[in-house]
């Protein structure tokens, strides 16, 4: 098996070791008779961490997110909101 950094891998090499090549975190050039016919590139990984820190807050939620509900449970809050109290 060739290592990354060489001129590329053949179709046969890709076929025989597909799983090994696609799991690497490097770009791989596939060659057919010395010509590049395909380039496999890794998918960019999502940043680690808490996804909620970068979330987009919807305008409707932003308008009420700091509103105090004085210890009421959600059922009572929803009922009052529906009734327009």
C-alpha positions, -999 to +999 in steps of 0.1 A: +000+000+000+013+034-009+015+062+017-001+096+014+023+122-001+032+099-031+020+107-066-013+089-060-029+055-059-042+033-087-078+023-093-068-012-082-052+001-050-083+021-042-106-009-050-086-033-029-082-009+001-112+014-002-120+013+035-084+022+045-082+051+021-116+067+029-110+066+066-078+086+064-079+123+070-060+132+039-067+139+002-060+110-021-054+112-059-066+082-079-046+076-111-054+057-143-024+051-165-006+080-147-035+105-151-055+118-122-091+107-126-104+113-091-095+131-059-109+119-026-110+146+000-120+144+037-152+161+048-145+190+071-153+181+107-177+201+127-162+221+155-162+204+189-179+220+219-214+230+229-236+236+198-260+257+218-234+284+223-235+292+186-272+287+180-294+313+163-321+325+186-355+330+168-370+365+172-402+351+189-382+333+215-358+363+220-388+384+229-398+362+258-366+345+269-360+368+299-396+371+309-403+359+345-431+334+350-431+335+388-428+298+394-457+287+373-455+254+355-455+252+318-491+239+315-504+270+333-482+293+312-494+278+279-531+279+290-528+315+299-510+323+267-538+306+246-565+324+266-548+357+262-546+364+299 
